């Protein structure tokens, strides 16, 4: 099973927007860009909204059948580990092996010694084609990398082997993810992480490192675009070199988690993947849920009132809702409008405050991030929320398709 050159993670918290999401992928194909849709949903999200992995498979299959999509598509068990992967085995064919929590836990001395011996030939000046300056590798720095990352990759190998025993090695795609941490992985660290990926037999097709800068949920990149461009290009070149050095999958590519809405660096990523003829995987998961809120706001009446109620409860429960996402959000609560003020807004005002159009005078990235993590509240409304989505399906669906195609695909691929 091979992942296409370009792929988009199109997560859907409540499982009702599969067709609207796929319409954006179809529009891209009609414009000359083949993108494989990957419906992704994490264990955490399933728990919060009371859904099952089989629901995601059903949504994807139904969208594909209804719109007569004949391209590749996948269902991702997003951010799974050994404690929860079994629930996804039957319905998923893409597994994001999340080992961020194991970074920094040292492997045994025997394993570290084996890794050091395998990579001792790189001690000294490591020259990677395309990167102007060689990287200086010392025994100490190599050992530091092994202590920091080796155990995490060994854990990824355990998860991969567990899945492979049940599905067979040819029936799923593996991604190694280590993005939800405080410190980014440097290109040098990525090189030796990929050495470990090879050493422990993981045929990864995507790798999701933590990049420099902030990749907050649903809002633009925060950081130095020039520094990001330098490191992103070096990562591409490191992967190209590592494929040859370690015998990794030839289609191995970078995966950008929390990659939705990174508008200021989409041109950077787009230019560099075209320059080096590389693929990319972009995850846009939470933005679909936000587009549902925008659609409900624009629909007015009881739909608008529900959107306002979700904001009010999100405002009141901000600390609870933000805690699980502390590494990927930055909210200044002093810049959140008081719910009593929002009560007087019309649908256009709420939609414009939430919609990610950075130069719009109403846009509020703090409100957007808070509502991004407030889907738990919508889930608590249960059938009432789902009924309003269905009642206003046309307006909501238009927002979902427009977001993925106009604000993401067009920017990244310069269509």
VOPA-197691 format. One record per residue: x, y, z of N, C-alpha, C in turn. Coordinates in steps of 0.2 Angstrom, whole numbers, padded with zeros to 4 digits, always signed. Last residue first. Layout:
<atoms>
XYZXYZXYZ ...
</atoms>
This chain:
<atoms>
-0013+0136-0037-0017+0135-0042-0021+0141-0045 -0003+0134-0027-0003+0140-0031-0007+0139-0038 -0003+0125-0017-0001+0123-0024-0001+0128-0029 -0006+0132-0006+0000+0127-0006+0002+0126-0013 -0018+0139-0010-0012+0143-0007-0005+0138-0008 -0027+0129-0014-0025+0135-0018-0018+0138-0016 -0028+0122-0002-0025+0119-0008-0023+0124-0013 -0033+0132+0008-0027+0128+0009-0024+0125+0002 -0043+0140+0004-0038+0143+0009-0032+0139+0010 -0050+0133-0006-0048+0140-0007-0043+0142-0002 -0052+0120+0000-0049+0121-0007-0046+0128-0007 -0055+0121+0014-0050+0116+0011-0047+0118+0005 -0065+0131+0013-0060+0131+0017-0054+0127+0015 -0075+0126+0004-0071+0133+0003-0065+0133+0007 -0080+0115+0011-0077+0114+0005-0072+0120+0003 -0085+0121+0023-0080+0116+0023-0076+0115+0017 -0095+0130+0017-0089+0133+0021-0084+0128+0022 -0104+0121+0011-0101+0126+0007-0094+0129+0011 -0109+0114+0023-0105+0111+0018-0101+0116+0013 -0117+0124+0029-0111+0122+0032-0106+0118+0027 -0127+0126+0019-0123+0132+0021-0116+0129+0024 -0132+0113+0018-0129+0116+0012-0125+0122+0014 -0136+0109+0031-0131+0106+0028-0128+0109+0022 -0145+0113+0042-0141+0118+0038-0135+0115+0034 -0149+0100+0047-0154+0105+0044-0151+0111+0040 -0137+0095+0051-0141+0092+0045-0146+0097+0042 -0134+0103+0061-0129+0103+0056-0133+0100+0050 -0145+0101+0069-0144+0108+0066-0139+0108+0061 -0142+0088+0073-0148+0090+0070-0148+0097+0066 -0130+0089+0081-0130+0086+0074-0137+0087+0070 -0135+0097+0092-0130+0099+0087-0130+0096+0081 -0144+0088+0097-0146+0094+0095-0141+0098+0090 -0137+0076+0100-0141+0076+0094-0144+0083+0092 -0125+0085+0109-0127+0078+0106-0131+0079+0100 -0119+0094+0118-0126+0095+0115-0129+0089+0111 -0107+0088+0119-0112+0088+0125-0119+0090+0123 -0101+0092+0107-0102+0085+0108-0107+0084+0114 -0099+0105+0110-0104+0103+0104-0106+0096+0105 -0089+0103+0119-0096+0106+0121-0101+0105+0116 -0078+0098+0112-0081+0094+0118-0088+0097+0120 -0074+0108+0104-0079+0103+0101-0082+0099+0106 -0065+0118+0108-0072+0118+0112-0076+0113+0109 -0054+0121+0102-0053+0115+0107-0060+0114+0111 -0058+0131+0093-0055+0125+0090-0055+0119+0096 -0062+0141+0102-0067+0137+0099-0064+0130+0096 -0049+0146+0104-0053+0143+0110-0059+0139+0107 -0045+0150+0092-0041+0144+0095-0046+0141+0101 -0054+0160+0089-0054+0154+0085-0050+0148+0088 -0051+0169+0099-0058+0166+0099-0058+0160+0095 -0038+0172+0095-0039+0169+0101-0046+0166+0102 -0040+0178+0082-0036+0171+0083-0037+0168+0089 -0052+0186+0075-0050+0185+0082-0046+0178+0082 -0058+0197+0062-0055+0191+0064-0051+0191+0071 -0063+0209+0058-0066+0206+0064-0063+0199+0066 -0055+0214+0048-0055+0218+0054-0059+0214+0060 -0045+0202+0039-0052+0205+0040-0052+0208+0047 -0033+0197+0037-0033+0204+0036-0041+0207+0037 -0035+0183+0040-0031+0187+0044-0032+0194+0044 -0047+0173+0041-0045+0178+0035-0041+0183+0039 -0054+0161+0047-0047+0163+0046-0045+0167+0040 -0069+0165+0056-0066+0163+0050-0058+0165+0049 -0073+0172+0068-0070+0165+0068-0066+0163+0062 -0077+0184+0064-0072+0183+0070-0069+0177+0070 -0086+0180+0054-0080+0184+0052-0075+0184+0058 -0096+0174+0062-0093+0170+0057-0086+0174+0055 -0100+0185+0070-0097+0179+0073-0093+0175+0068 -0105+0193+0060-0100+0196+0064-0097+0190+0068 -0115+0186+0054-0109+0188+0050-0104+0190+0054 -0125+0184+0064-0121+0178+0061-0115+0180+0057 -0123+0198+0076-0126+0194+0071-0122+0188+0068 -0120+0199+0094-0118+0199+0087-0123+0196+0082 -0125+0199+0107-0128+0204+0102-0125+0204+0095 -0117+0189+0113-0124+0188+0112-0128+0193+0107 -0105+0195+0114-0106+0190+0108-0113+0189+0107 -0106+0201+0126-0105+0205+0120-0107+0201+0114 -0107+0190+0134-0113+0195+0134-0112+0199+0128 -0094+0184+0133-0100+0181+0130-0106+0186+0129 -0081+0196+0129-0086+0193+0134-0092+0190+0130 -0068+0190+0118-0074+0195+0119-0078+0191+0124 -0051+0189+0122-0057+0185+0121-0063+0190+0122 -0040+0195+0127-0042+0197+0120-0048+0193+0118 -0037+0189+0139-0039+0196+0139-0042+0198+0132 -0032+0177+0135-0039+0177+0137-0042+0184+0138 -0023+0172+0123-0023+0178+0127-0030+0179+0129 -0017+0156+0118-0023+0161+0119-0022+0166+0124 -0010+0145+0109-0008+0151+0113-0014+0156+0113 -0008+0128+0107-0012+0134+0107-0008+0139+0111 +0000+0117+0108-0002+0119+0102-0007+0124+0101 +0002+0113+0121+0008+0113+0117+0007+0116+0110 -0010+0111+0127-0006+0117+0129+0000+0118+0125 -0021+0103+0126-0018+0106+0119-0013+0111+0121 -0027+0100+0138-0024+0095+0134-0020+0097+0127 -0031+0114+0142-0026+0110+0145-0023+0104+0141 -0042+0119+0136-0036+0121+0134-0030+0116+0136 -0053+0115+0144-0053+0114+0137-0046+0114+0134 -0050+0121+0157-0052+0114+0156-0051+0112+0149 -0050+0135+0154-0044+0131+0157-0045+0123+0156 -0063+0138+0149-0057+0138+0145-0051+0134+0147 -0076+0138+0152-0072+0132+0154-0066+0132+0150 -0081+0150+0148-0082+0148+0155-0077+0142+0157 -0079+0149+0134-0076+0154+0138-0076+0153+0145 -0088+0138+0131-0080+0137+0130-0077+0143+0134 -0100+0144+0134-0097+0138+0138-0090+0137+0137 -0100+0153+0124-0101+0155+0131-0098+0150+0135 -0099+0145+0112-0094+0150+0114-0094+0152+0121 -0111+0138+0113-0105+0135+0113-0099+0139+0115 -0120+0149+0111-0120+0145+0118-0113+0141+0118 -0117+0153+0098-0116+0157+0103-0115+0154+0110 -0122+0141+0092-0115+0143+0091-0113+0148+0096 -0135+0142+0095-0131+0137+0098-0124+0138+0097 -0139+0154+0088-0139+0154+0095-0135+0148+0098 -0138+0149+0075-0133+0155+0078-0133+0155+0085 -0148+0140+0075-0141+0138+0074-0136+0143+0076 -0160+0147+0077-0157+0143+0082-0150+0140+0081 -0154+0161+0067-0160+0158+0071-0157+0153+0076 -0141+0157+0055-0145+0161+0059-0150+0157+0064 -0131+0153+0047-0138+0150+0046-0143+0154+0050 -0119+0158+0051-0122+0161+0045-0129+0159+0044 -0117+0149+0061-0118+0156+0063-0121+0159+0057 -0116+0137+0055-0121+0138+0059-0122+0145+0061 -0104+0140+0048-0110+0138+0044-0116+0139+0048 -0095+0141+0059-0096+0146+0054-0102+0146+0050 -0096+0128+0064-0098+0133+0068-0099+0140+0064 -0090+0121+0053-0097+0120+0055-0100+0125+0059 -0077+0126+0053-0081+0128+0048-0089+0126+0049 -0073+0120+0064-0073+0127+0065-0078+0129+0059 -0072+0107+0059-0077+0108+0065-0078+0116+0065 -0062+0108+0050-0068+0107+0048-0074+0108+0053 -0050+0111+0057-0053+0116+0054-0060+0115+0052 -0044+0100+0063-0049+0103+0067-0053+0109+0063 -0036+0094+0052-0041+0091+0055-0046+0096+0058 -0026+0094+0042-0031+0100+0042-0037+0099+0047 -0010+0090+0038-0016+0088+0042-0020+0095+0043 -0002+0085+0024-0004+0091+0028-0010+0089+0032 +0012+0079+0017+0006+0077+0020+0004+0082+0024 +0021+0079+0001+0020+0082+0008+0013+0079+0010 +0035+0075-0010+0028+0075-0008+0027+0079-0001 +0047+0084-0021+0045+0080-0015+0037+0080-0014 +0055+0092-0030+0051+0086-0032+0049+0081-0027 +0062+0103-0026+0065+0096-0024+0061+0090-0027 +0053+0113-0029+0060+0113-0031+0063+0106-0031 +0041+0108-0023+0041+0108-0030+0049+0109-0033 +0044+0110-0010+0043+0103-0012+0043+0103-0020 +0047+0124-0010+0052+0119-0009+0050+0112-0011 +0034+0130-0013+0040+0131-0017+0045+0126-0016 +0027+0125-0002+0025+0123-0009+0031+0124-0014 +0033+0131+0009+0033+0123+0008+0031+0121+0001 +0031+0144+0006+0038+0142+0007+0038+0134+0006 +0017+0146+0005+0021+0147-0001+0028+0144+0000 +0014+0142+0019+0012+0138+0013+0016+0139+0007 +0017+0152+0028+0023+0147+0026+0021+0142+0021 +0006+0159+0030+0012+0163+0029+0018+0158+0027 -0004+0149+0033-0004+0153+0027+0003+0156+0025 -0008+0137+0040-0001+0140+0041+0000+0144+0034 -0020+0130+0040-0020+0137+0041-0013+0141+0042 -0014+0114+0046-0019+0119+0043-0018+0126+0045 -0005+0107+0053-0002+0111+0047-0008+0115+0044 -0004+0099+0063-0007+0106+0064-0005+0110+0059 +0010+0091+0055+0004+0091+0059+0002+0098+0061 +0016+0087+0040+0015+0093+0044+0009+0093+0048 +0027+0075+0035+0020+0076+0037+0020+0082+0042 +0038+0072+0022+0037+0075+0028+0029+0076+0029 +0040+0055+0015+0039+0062+0015+0038+0065+0021 +0045+0041+0006+0045+0044+0012+0045+0052+0012 +0046+0034-0006+0041+0039-0006+0040+0042+0001 +0055+0024-0003+0057+0029-0008+0052+0035-0008 +0059+0019+0013+0054+0019+0008+0056+0025+0003 +0077+0017+0016+0070+0018+0018+0065+0018+0012 +0091+0014+0016+0086+0009+0013+0079+0010+0015 +0100+0023+0021+0097+0018+0026+0092+0013+0023 +0104+0031+0011+0109+0028+0016+0106+0022+0020 +0092+0034+0004+0098+0031+0000+0103+0027+0006 +0085+0041+0014+0082+0035+0010+0087+0031+0007 +0094+0051+0018+0093+0045+0022+0089+0039+0019 +0093+0060+0007+0099+0057+0009+0098+0050+0013 +0080+0064+0009+0082+0061+0002+0088+0057+0003 +0080+0069+0022+0076+0063+0020+0078+0060+0014 +0088+0080+0020+0090+0075+0024+0086+0068+0023 +0081+0088+0011+0087+0085+0009+0089+0079+0013 +0070+0091+0020+0069+0088+0013+0075+0084+0011 +0077+0098+0030+0074+0092+0031+0072+0088+0025 +0082+0109+0023+0086+0104+0025+0083+0097+0027 +0069+0115+0021+0073+0113+0015+0078+0107+0017 +0066+0118+0034+0062+0114+0030+0065+0111+0024 +0076+0127+0038+0076+0120+0041+0071+0115+0037 +0074+0138+0029+0080+0134+0029+0080+0127+0032 +0060+0141+0033+0062+0139+0026+0069+0135+0025 +0062+0145+0046+0058+0139+0044+0060+0136+0037 +0069+0156+0044+0072+0151+0047+0069+0144+0046 +0060+0164+0037+0066+0162+0034+0069+0156+0037 +0049+0165+0046+0048+0161+0040+0055+0159+0037 +0049+0163+0063+0053+0166+0058+0053+0162+0051 +0033+0162+0070+0040+0161+0070+0043+0165+0064 +0018+0155+0069+0021+0160+0073+0029+0158+0073 +0006+0152+0056+0012+0150+0059+0015+0156+0063 -0012+0154+0060-0006+0155+0056+0001+0153+0060 -0023+0142+0067-0021+0148+0066-0014+0148+0062 -0026+0128+0071-0031+0132+0067-0029+0139+0066 -0015+0127+0084-0021+0124+0081-0025+0129+0077 +0002+0132+0080-0004+0132+0085-0010+0129+0080 +0016+0130+0079+0011+0127+0075+0005+0126+0079 +0030+0140+0081+0024+0138+0084+0019+0136+0078 +0047+0135+0077+0041+0140+0077+0035+0137+0081 +0053+0121+0069+0054+0127+0073+0048+0131+0072 +0043+0105+0070+0047+0111+0067+0048+0117+0071 +0043+0089+0074+0042+0096+0077+0046+0101+0073 +0040+0078+0061+0044+0080+0066+0040+0087+0069 +0033+0065+0055+0030+0071+0057+0034+0074+0063 +0035+0056+0040+0038+0057+0046+0036+0064+0048 +0028+0042+0030+0028+0049+0032+0032+0050+0039 +0031+0029+0029+0030+0033+0022+0029+0040+0024 +0041+0017+0036+0037+0023+0037+0037+0027+0030 +0044+0003+0040+0044+0006+0033+0039+0012+0033 +0054+0000+0053+0048+0003+0052+0048+0006+0045 +0066-0007+0058+0062-0010+0053+0055-0007+0052 +0076-0002+0066+0070-0005+0069+0065-0007+0065 +0084+0005+0057+0087+0000+0061+0081-0005+0064 +0075+0015+0052+0077+0009+0047+0080+0004+0052 +0074+0023+0063+0068+0020+0060+0069+0014+0055 +0087+0026+0065+0084+0022+0070+0077+0019+0067 +0088+0035+0054+0093+0029+0055+0090+0024+0060 +0079+0044+0058+0078+0040+0052+0082+0034+0052 +0086+0050+0068+0080+0047+0070+0078+0042+0064 +0097+0055+0061+0098+0049+0065+0092+0046+0068 +0090+0066+0054+0094+0061+0050+0095+0054+0055 +0084+0073+0064+0080+0070+0060+0084+0064+0056 +0096+0079+0070+0092+0074+0074+0088+0070+0069 +0099+0087+0059+0104+0082+0061+0100+0077+0065 +0088+0096+0059+0089+0091+0053+0094+0086+0055 +0080+0095+0075+0085+0098+0070+0085+0093+0064 +0064+0096+0082+0070+0091+0080+0074+0095+0075 +0059+0108+0094+0059+0105+0088+0065+0100+0087 +0051+0106+0110+0057+0108+0107+0057+0104+0100 +0039+0101+0116+0041+0108+0116+0047+0110+0111 +0028+0091+0105+0033+0092+0111+0035+0099+0111 +0021+0084+0095+0018+0087+0100+0023+0087+0106 +0028+0076+0085+0027+0084+0084+0025+0087+0090 +0031+0064+0080+0034+0066+0087+0034+0074+0087 +0026+0050+0072+0025+0056+0074+0028+0058+0080 +0027+0040+0057+0030+0041+0064+0029+0048+0066 +0015+0031+0049+0018+0037+0050+0021+0037+0057 +0012+0018+0037+0014+0020+0044+0017+0027+0044 -0002+0010+0030+0003+0015+0029+0005+0017+0036 -0006-0007+0026-0007-0001+0029-0001+0003+0028 -0004-0020+0021-0011-0017+0021-0012-0011+0025 +0008-0027+0021+0006-0023+0015+0000-0020+0015 +0009-0034+0033+0014-0028+0032+0012-0024+0026 -0005-0038+0042-0001-0039+0037+0003-0033+0035 -0013-0035+0053-0016-0033+0047-0012-0036+0041 -0007-0041+0064-0014-0041+0063-0017-0040+0057 +0006-0038+0063+0004-0045+0065-0003-0046+0064 +0006-0024+0061+0008-0029+0056+0006-0036+0057 +0003-0019+0074-0002-0019+0069+0000-0024+0063 +0015-0023+0081+0009-0025+0083+0003-0025+0078 +0024-0016+0073+0024-0024+0073+0018-0027+0076 +0021-0003+0077+0021-0005+0070+0020-0013+0070 +0024-0003+0091+0017-0002+0088+0016-0005+0081 +0037-0006+0091+0033-0011+0094+0026-0010+0092 +0042+0005+0084+0043-0001+0081+0038-0007+0084 +0039+0015+0093+0036+0015+0087+0036+0009+0083 +0049+0011+0103+0042+0011+0104+0037+0011+0098 +0060+0014+0096+0059+0007+0098+0052+0006+0100 +0059+0028+0096+0058+0024+0089+0057+0017+0091 +0061+0031+0109+0054+0033+0106+0053+0029+0099 +0074+0027+0111+0068+0023+0115+0062+0024+0111 +0081+0036+0104+0081+0029+0102+0075+0025+0105 +0081+0050+0108+0076+0048+0103+0076+0040+0102 +0090+0053+0118+0084+0057+0117+0079+0053+0113 +0101+0044+0116+0098+0045+0123+0091+0048+0122 +0105+0048+0103+0102+0041+0105+0099+0041+0111 +0109+0061+0105+0103+0060+0101+0100+0053+0102 +0120+0059+0114+0114+0063+0116+0108+0062+0112 +0128+0052+0105+0125+0049+0111+0120+0052+0114 +0131+0062+0096+0128+0056+0094+0125+0052+0099 +0138+0071+0104+0132+0073+0101+0128+0067+0099 +0149+0063+0107+0145+0065+0113+0138+0067+0110 +0155+0061+0095+0153+0055+0099+0148+0057+0104 +0149+0074+0084+0154+0071+0089+0151+0065+0092 +0148+0081+0068+0145+0075+0073+0150+0073+0077 +0144+0095+0060+0149+0092+0064+0146+0087+0069 +0138+0095+0043+0136+0095+0050+0142+0092+0054 +0143+0106+0030+0143+0100+0033+0141+0101+0041 +0134+0118+0021+0139+0117+0026+0138+0110+0029 +0124+0116+0011+0130+0120+0009+0136+0118+0014 +0115+0103+0005+0116+0107+0011+0123+0110+0011 +0116+0095-0006+0112+0100-0007+0112+0105-0001 +0121+0080+0002+0120+0084-0004+0115+0089-0004 +0129+0082+0018+0122+0080+0014+0121+0084+0008 +0142+0077+0028+0140+0081+0022+0134+0078+0019 +0148+0078+0043+0143+0074+0039+0140+0079+0034 +0163+0076+0050+0159+0081+0046+0154+0077+0042 +0161+0065+0064+0166+0069+0060+0161+0074+0057 +0152+0050+0062+0156+0055+0067+0161+0059+0063 +0147+0041+0054+0145+0048+0053+0148+0053+0057 +0151+0029+0058+0154+0031+0052+0152+0039+0051 +0143+0026+0069+0149+0029+0070+0153+0031+0064 +0131+0019+0068+0131+0026+0065+0138+0029+0067 +0132+0007+0074+0129+0007+0067+0130+0014+0064 +0136+0011+0087+0141+0007+0082+0138+0007+0075 +0125+0017+0092+0131+0021+0091+0136+0017+0086 +0116+0006+0093+0115+0012+0088+0121+0016+0087 +0123-0002+0102+0122-0004+0095+0120+0001+0090 +0122+0007+0113+0129+0005+0110+0128+0002+0103 +0109+0007+0115+0112+0013+0113+0119+0012+0110 +0106-0006+0119+0103-0003+0113+0107+0003+0111 +0114-0007+0131+0115-0011+0125+0112-0009+0119 +0108+0003+0139+0115+0004+0137+0116-0001+0131 +0091+0005+0134+0096+0002+0138+0103+0004+0135 +0085+0023+0131+0085+0015+0130+0090+0012+0134 +0078+0036+0141+0083+0032+0138+0082+0025+0137 +0066+0047+0136+0067+0041+0140+0072+0037+0137 +0066+0057+0126+0069+0058+0132+0070+0053+0137 +0050+0053+0120+0056+0056+0119+0059+0058+0125 +0038+0047+0123+0043+0043+0125+0050+0047+0123 +0028+0056+0118+0029+0055+0125+0035+0051+0128 +0029+0054+0104+0031+0060+0107+0032+0059+0115 +0024+0044+0096+0029+0042+0101+0032+0048+0105 +0012+0038+0087+0014+0044+0091+0018+0042+0096 +0009+0033+0071+0013+0031+0077+0015+0036+0082 -0004+0033+0063+0000+0038+0065+0003+0036+0072 -0009+0023+0050-0008+0023+0057-0002+0028+0059 -0021+0018+0039-0015+0023+0040-0015+0023+0047 -0032+0010+0039-0026+0008+0034-0021+0013+0034 -0045+0005+0050-0040+0010+0048-0035+0006+0043 -0053-0005+0055-0056+0000+0051-0051+0005+0048 -0046-0014+0063-0050-0016+0057-0052-0011+0053 -0038-0006+0072-0035-0011+0068-0040-0013+0062 -0043+0002+0082-0042+0005+0075-0040-0001+0070 -0042-0004+0094-0048-0002+0092-0049+0000+0085 -0028-0006+0096-0032-0012+0094-0039-0010+0091 -0022+0005+0101-0022+0004+0094-0027-0002+0091 -0021+0009+0114-0027+0010+0111-0028+0008+0103 -0008+0006+0119-0014+0006+0124-0021+0006+0120 +0001+0009+0109-0001+0002+0111-0007+0001+0115 -0006+0023+0101-0001+0020+0104-0003+0013+0106 -0010+0036+0089-0012+0030+0093-0005+0027+0096 -0013+0048+0080-0010+0048+0087-0012+0042+0091 -0026+0041+0071-0022+0047+0072-0020+0047+0079 -0029+0031+0059-0029+0030+0066-0024+0035+0069 -0036+0036+0044-0030+0036+0049-0032+0035+0056 -0040+0030+0029-0043+0031+0036-0037+0030+0041 -0039+0035+0012-0036+0031+0018-0040+0034+0024 -0038+0033-0006-0041+0037+0000-0039+0032+0006 -0035+0036-0024-0034+0033-0017-0037+0037-0011 -0050+0038-0035-0043+0039-0032-0042+0035-0026 -0063+0039-0038-0059+0033-0040-0052+0033-0038 -0078+0044-0032-0071+0046-0031-0067+0039-0033 -0092+0046-0032-0089+0042-0037-0081+0044-0037 -0099+0051-0021-0096+0056-0026-0092+0053-0032 -0103+0040-0014-0108+0045-0016-0105+0050-0022 -0091+0033-0012-0096+0030-0016-0101+0035-0019 -0084+0043-0003-0081+0040-0009-0086+0037-0014 -0093+0044+0007-0092+0050+0003-0089+0048-0004 -0093+0031+0012-0099+0034+0010-0098+0040+0005 -0080+0029+0016-0083+0025+0011-0089+0028+0008 -0080+0039+0027-0075+0040+0021-0078+0035+0015 -0089+0034+0036-0090+0041+0033-0086+0042+0026 -0084+0022+0039-0091+0022+0036-0092+0029+0032 -0072+0026+0046-0072+0022+0039-0079+0022+0036 -0078+0032+0056-0074+0036+0052-0073+0032+0045 -0085+0022+0063-0089+0027+0060-0085+0031+0055 -0074+0014+0067-0078+0011+0062-0083+0017+0059 -0070+0021+0079-0066+0021+0072-0070+0018+0066 -0084+0030+0086-0080+0024+0085-0076+0024+0079 -0089+0043+0098-0089+0039+0091-0084+0033+0091 -0089+0053+0108-0093+0046+0108-0094+0043+0102 -0081+0064+0108-0088+0064+0104-0092+0058+0104 -0071+0059+0116-0074+0066+0117-0081+0066+0114 -0066+0048+0110-0069+0047+0117-0073+0053+0118 -0062+0053+0097-0067+0048+0098-0070+0047+0105 -0051+0061+0102-0057+0064+0098-0063+0059+0098 -0042+0051+0106-0045+0057+0111-0051+0060+0108 -0039+0044+0095-0042+0041+0100-0046+0046+0105 -0042+0055+0080-0038+0052+0086-0042+0048+0091 -0044+0053+0063-0048+0055+0070-0044+0051+0075 -0044+0057+0046-0041+0056+0052-0045+0058+0058 -0045+0053+0030-0049+0054+0035-0046+0052+0042 -0036+0059+0017-0035+0054+0023-0039+0056+0029 -0036+0060-0001-0039+0062+0006-0037+0056+0011 -0022+0063-0011-0026+0058-0008-0029+0060-0001 -0022+0073-0025-0022+0073-0018-0025+0067-0015 -0017+0080-0040-0019+0074-0037-0017+0073-0029 -0021+0094-0048-0017+0092-0043-0020+0085-0040 -0029+0099-0059-0022+0096-0060-0018+0094-0055 -0041+0103-0056-0037+0108-0057-0030+0106-0059 -0047+0091-0053-0050+0095-0059-0045+0100-0061 -0041+0090-0040-0040+0085-0046-0042+0088-0053 -0048+0100-0033-0040+0100-0034-0038+0096-0040 -0061+0095-0033-0059+0102-0037-0052+0102-0038 -0059+0084-0025-0061+0083-0032-0059+0090-0036 -0056+0090-0013-0051+0086-0016-0052+0085-0024 -0068+0096-0011-0062+0100-0011-0057+0096-0015 -0076+0085-0009-0078+0090-0015-0072+0094-0016 -0072+0080+0003-0070+0076-0003-0071+0081-0010 -0079+0088+0012-0072+0088+0011-0069+0085+0005 -0092+0085+0009-0090+0092+0008-0082+0092+0007 -0092+0071+0012-0093+0073+0005-0091+0080+0004 -0089+0072+0027-0085+0068+0022-0086+0071+0015 -0096+0078+0037-0093+0082+0032-0089+0079+0027 -0099+0071+0049-0105+0073+0044-0102+0077+0038 -0091+0068+0060-0092+0063+0054-0097+0065+0049 -0086+0076+0069-0093+0074+0070-0095+0069+0064 -0073+0080+0066-0074+0078+0073-0081+0074+0073 -0063+0075+0054-0070+0077+0055-0072+0075+0061 -0048+0077+0045-0051+0075+0050-0058+0079+0051 -0040+0075+0033-0046+0079+0033-0050+0077+0039 -0024+0076+0027-0028+0074+0033-0034+0078+0034 -0019+0074+0011-0022+0079+0015-0025+0075+0021 -0005+0072+0000-0010+0069+0004-0012+0074+0009 +0005+0068-0014+0002+0073-0010-0004+0070-0006 +0009+0055-0018+0014+0060-0017+0011+0066-0013 +0000+0042-0009+0002+0046-0014+0007+0052-0013 +0006+0028-0001+0003+0034+0000+0005+0039-0006 +0003+0011-0005+0008+0016-0006+0004+0023-0005 +0004-0006+0000+0000+0000+0000+0004+0006+0000 
</atoms>
